């Protein structure tokens, strides 16, 4: 069994901490068993490893998230990167061709696809194995995990099971499902439910009625045999070789896997999970799992109840006499919201566009301190860069900007156009455009970088090498 975690998102629901490069799954607002800060994706990746599934797990993501994924999960994580942002059907199709063509996975292998950020018990990941059994026992095209509802939610989708013994029941003869001739499995004995249909975000009354009939929350986890999806690609005259799929990726339709595959599947089975499950997609749900009311610099008065302050800035935030509020501050902005209305943040910001002011990378992180455009057309951007000890920037050059680095703290080895030198706090480094350069942090390294040019964009970068040993070797030659 192989697991594909879907990592995407535009970062608007948990603004201002999340942005286009740091979606909600990367926010380190949870705590791991040792009490250290942990992001949603780090929590899921740890749980997958604890369940013994780490060697069979992959992350499908967009190019903009590759650096932060390596930074949070380590350089050994296996990534399947989209050439551009599409939707879940193209992303899963690309992952299927990667498993088939690049990894040589058998067409009879079970593939489990799931979101990268569910908040679940550890037992959830041991239950994933039941999906493989459900596929075999039911003969279904797809097997889903349905969560036992704890209340009639109006914000989740529902999996509606078929009535036992009615239309759409067992898709395979009893003998094929492991029962003797003439013997039928009872609802209690059968390890799966046959799915009759789906219902998105019903009213509370409808949700109560469906739950009474055995409906489950749809948590977006489904499994299929690899040949099922490969055959769909063939039927759609789409490539089944990874390189060709990547080349043609931009021409694939922007459509969800649910619409393109799930709704068209003839036979779907579902496994019921009765443990804890929560979607931490909004501030009101996320803060339910954040124990400390204050994260970062700030004060919360005794007159304040059910309030959370999450502050990534260096200036303190004080909250006096407000209740049921979330106050979140980052270099991207400041949010003050009633928790019950926090799901509306995405709609409020739909017409707002700005470059991310904070990003995490495989080597560390940076924060934009200032940006200015002068009358003569020059742009000046100032960053504070942190490079963790033992990490290095790629060997790179820029075509549109000059840079000046001032080393604020730490020691490292700097290379420019093949020449290596030691740098330390107080050193100032001039990097004209087109100059190849990199730096290795021997201890934690902090740099103030000032960019100057007529167009300052993150895309103005050509990476020649990533690994430091390869960079040194390239300099020697």
Beta strands, then each sheet from edge to edge (+ up, - down):
strand 1: 2-7
strand 2: 30-31
strand 3: 37-38
strand 4: 57-62
strand 5: 79-82
strand 6: 110-115
strand 7: 118-120
strand 8: 142-147
strand 9: 157-161
strand 10: 193-200
strand 11: 216-225
strand 12: 268-273
strand 13: 277-279
strand 14: 294-295
strand 15: 298-300
strand 16: 308-311
strand 17: 317-319
strand 18: 325-330
strand 19: 333-338
strand 20: 358-361
strand 21: 364-373
strand 22: 379-387
strand 23: 395-397
strand 24: 401-409
strand 25: 411-416
strand 26: 419-424
strand 27: 428-431
strand 28: 437-441
strand 29: 445-453
strand 30: 462-465
sheet 1: 5+ 4+ 1+ 6+ 11- 8+ 12+ 10- 9+
sheet 2: 2+ 3-
sheet 3: 7+ 13-
sheet 4: 14+ 16+ 18+ 19-
sheet 5: 15+ 17+
sheet 6: 20+ 21- 22+ 29- 24+ 27-
sheet 7: 23+ 30-
sheet 8: 26+ 25- 28+
end
